Amino acid sequence: MKRKPPYQKREEKTTNSRLSRRRQQRLRQLRRRREQARHKKSVERAGQKLSKFRQASIVALAFTMLLLLILPETETLGQQTTQAEEVQVADSTAQQSMGEIGQAATDEALTVLQELWVDFYANLPKLLIALLALFLAWLLLRLFKPLLRKLTRGWRTSSAILAVVSISVWLLAAGVALSVLAGDIRALVGSVGLVGLALSWALQTPIESFTGWLLNSFKGYYGVGDRIAVGEVFGDVFKIDPLNTTVWEIGSPDRGGAVQAEQPTGRLLTFPNNEILTGTVINLTRDFSYVWDELSVPIANESDLPLALKALEEVSRRVLLQSMKKPAEEYAQILKKSRLDYQFSTEPELYVSATDSWTEISIRYLVDARSRRKWKSQLQQEVSAELNKTGYRGKIIPVYPRQQYQQVDVDGFPVNKS
């Protein structure tokens, strides 16, 4: 009796949806980013809590030194009076009655107040001169700011120039006022150094944000209306101030949220300008408002590849050629001015790559940065309509999630069913 070879059933499951794998990868990336963001925030909070005491101590020490330098005589008189109080109270407790002690304390308190008033009256001219210096600075800025605005009208860095001039005038006036109150330029330098050290610790983030604003104002990394990506923020710039930047949020598949494409979400996001110093700024529309985009079309390995390329080339040219020609020429001029030897086509291009289970054809094209979803959707509709025509049936085979069962013999070769 002829022995039948044992058959083994093998299940081959092929998943042709590259989008599903990409979504899983993006979900994992999003989870990883969220965990990293939580860890980063907790570390920052701990660092802030640990540095609060140190910052407060430095600020208190700096301002105490400044007061000691401004009113040294008053502090000395107060210390001498305190010592005299202690000696007199110690003597009087043994010799005088409670009424006499109260009268003596009242007289001494009045004496101290009188001495403080005399010291204040003696320093009153210095205070008036210091206030006059600050008032002149305010008046100078009030008179010359309109003139500066007219002179710098139309300049991209006009706001930064005005801010630098204002800060310089106020610092000069504050230096003059402090030098008058202290009476010694060396003491002034020491006190200003201490105060500056304290402020640099206590106001580190605002100072960095202001520095980032100045750098952006002079370098022009982005402006109002630009579409930018800074850290985890992606959107159109709405407002820029010396400390923060506000953008209208744009959705993205990599960032989660209700809108999974590059379209407005309706939310306003604000981030500190120090992100310019510590992160990467991506500007999609500053010098050239077009970007390269791709549409992937998967087909089965058994498909007629030359026929598929020809069909997709006709569709892409029909949809994108007219809108792509002028931006491509402009892009070529920009590259030529920048002396970049980069060859590219002024028409949509097709590229072929192999995956584990199918062949992928990518259509590469140039499109407006704010219209990527619109053009991609239109191109996808045209491609689907073209490949579903009866003339391509059996020749261009689309791929889709499927399960295929196949019998193999003991040697691993497939067995054909009759």
Rosetta blueprint (number, residue, H / E / L):
1 M L
2 K L
3 R L
4 K L
5 P L
6 P L
7 Y L
8 Q E
9 K E
10 R E
11 E E
12 E E
13 K E
14 T E
15 T L
16 N L
17 S L
18 R H
19 L H
20 S H
21 R H
22 R H
23 R H
24 Q H
25 Q H
26 R H
27 L H
28 R H
29 Q H
30 L H
31 R H
32 R H
33 R H
34 R H
35 E H
36 Q H
37 A H
38 R H
39 H H
40 K H
41 K H
42 S H
43 V H
44 E H
45 R H
46 A H
47 G H
48 Q H
49 K H
50 L H
51 S H
52 K H
53 F H
54 R H
55 Q H
56 A H
57 S H
58 I H
59 V H
60 A H
61 L H
62 A H
63 F H
64 T H
65 M H
66 L H
67 L H
68 L H
69 L H
70 I H
71 L L
72 P H
73 E H
74 T H
75 E H
76 T H
77 L H
78 G H
79 Q H
80 Q H
81 T H
82 T H
83 Q H
84 A H
85 E H
86 E H
87 V H
88 Q H
89 V H
90 A H
91 D H
92 S H
93 T H
94 A H
95 Q H
96 Q L
97 S L
98 M H
99 G H
100 E H
101 I H
102 G H
103 Q H
104 A H
105 A H
106 T H
107 D H
108 E H
109 A H
110 L H
111 T H
112 V H
113 L H
114 Q H
115 E H
116 L H
117 W H
118 V H
119 D H
120 F H
121 Y H
122 A H
123 N H
124 L H
125 P H
126 K H
127 L H
128 L H
129 I H
130 A H
131 L H
132 L H
133 A H
134 L H
135 F H
136 L H
137 A H
138 W H
139 L H
140 L H
141 L H
142 R H
143 L H
144 F H
145 K H
146 P H
147 L H
148 L H
149 R H
150 K H
151 L H
152 T L
153 R L
154 G L
155 W L
156 R L
157 T L
158 S H
159 S H
160 A H
161 I H
162 L H
163 A H
164 V H
165 V H
166 S H
167 I H
168 S H
169 V H
170 W H
171 L H
172 L H
173 A H
174 A H
175 G H
176 V H
177 A H
178 L H
179 S H
180 V H
181 L H
182 A H
183 G L
184 D L
185 I H
186 R H
187 A H
188 L H
189 V H
190 G H
191 S H
192 V H
193 G H
194 L H
195 V H
196 G H
197 L H
198 A H
199 L H
200 S H
201 W H
202 A H
203 L L
204 Q H
205 T H
206 P H
207 I H
208 E H
209 S H
210 F H
211 T H
212 G H
213 W H
214 L H
215 L H
216 N H
217 S H
218 F H
219 K H
220 G L
221 Y L
222 Y L
223 G L
224 V L
225 G L
226 D L
227 R E
228 I E
229 A E
230 V E
231 G L
232 E L
233 V E
234 F E
235 G E
236 D E
237 V E
238 F E
239 K E
240 I E
241 D L
242 P L
243 L L
244 N E
245 T E
246 T E
247 V E
248 W E
249 E E
250 I E
251 G L
252 S E
253 P L
254 D L
255 R L
256 G E
257 G L
258 A L
259 V L
260 Q L
261 A L
262 E L
263 Q L
264 P E
265 T E
266 G E
267 R E
268 L E
269 L E
270 T E
271 F E
272 P E
273 N L
274 N L
275 E H
276 I H
277 L H
278 T H
279 G L
280 T L
281 V E
282 I E
283 N E
284 L L
285 T L
286 R L
287 D L
288 F L
289 S L
290 Y E
291 V E
292 W E
293 D E
294 E E
295 L E
296 S E
297 V E
298 P E
299 I E
300 A L
301 N L
302 E L
303 S L
304 D L
305 L H
306 P H
307 L H
308 A H
309 L H
310 K H
311 A H
312 L H
313 E H
314 E H
315 V H
316 S H
317 R H
318 R H
319 V H
320 L H
321 L H
322 Q H
323 S H
324 M H
325 K H
326 K H
327 P H
328 A H
329 E H
330 E H
331 Y H
332 A H
333 Q H
334 I H
335 L H
336 K H
337 K H
338 S L
339 R L
340 L L
341 D L
342 Y L
343 Q L
344 F L
345 S L
346 T L
347 E L
348 P L
349 E E
350 L E
351 Y E
352 V E
353 S E
354 A E
355 T L
356 D L
357 S L
358 W L
359 T E
360 E E
361 I E
362 S E
363 I E
364 R E
365 Y E
366 L E
367 V E
368 D E
369 A H
370 R H
371 S H
372 R H
373 R H
374 K H
375 W H
376 K H
377 S H
378 Q H
379 L H
380 Q H
381 Q H
382 E H
383 V H
384 S H
385 A H
386 E H
387 L H
388 N L
389 K L
390 T H
391 G H
392 Y H
393 R L
394 G L
395 K L
396 I L
397 I L
398 P E
399 V L
400 Y L
401 P L
402 R E
403 Q E
404 Q E
405 Y E
406 Q E
407 Q E
408 V E
409 D L
410 V L
411 D L
412 G L
413 F L
414 P E
415 V L
416 N L
417 K L
418 S L
